[in-house]
Amino acid sequence: HNTALDLERIKYRIKYEPASAPRLGWNQMTNTSYARLSYQHVPSSNVVVKGSGTTPTETQFRNDGQAAYAHALQWALTGNTQNRDKALAILNDWSAAFVMMSPDVGTSTAQLHLEAAWYLPVLVAAADILRYYSNGAAGWNSNDIARFDVMLNYLFGQAAQAASMENNWGASAALAMIATGVYQENRS
């Protein structure tokens, strides 16, 4: 979760401090395929997850979340409305299509908990900028936000099932749960 002040500080450092860590990170991010307006997202209703591996829908979901965040950041830091529109399209299209996650053949259903915990913070980072930055300047439609929250709530429910584990699963679940709670302004 970045505050408006954080984003303004990053914007300043990107513009006026070319050797700074924010500028170097910015250059690296904007040179990825995720940050290009030509990036093609492909939402699906069922994300199939695989333990110790990946599937096409799992990879796409992960990459599309990264792209949504890259475009939301670019919009917040440059004002380019094409980036805003791209980030909104990715989140809106995924929340319109997404129904569930399911395990690949030979993968335990518990893997869904870890995968959801990994996806959530990135999706929430993008959504947080689009919903709250500059008092909602992105103009994200309230119906689209509500539909996105349905997807988040599903992922939250999956991630929360790993919260009691004392390993990277539990740590990932905690981060996912905190990020979702902050974004949804839900103290419980």
Secondary structure by P-SEA (a helix, b strand, c coil): cccaaaaaaaaaaaccccccaaaaaaaaaaacccccccbbbbbbcbbbbbcccccaaaaaaaaaaaaaaaaaaaaaacccaaaaaaaaaaaaaaaacccccccccccccaaaaaaaaaacaaaaaaaaaacccccccccccaaaaaaaaaaaaaaaaaaaaacccccaaaaaaaaaaaaaaaaacccc
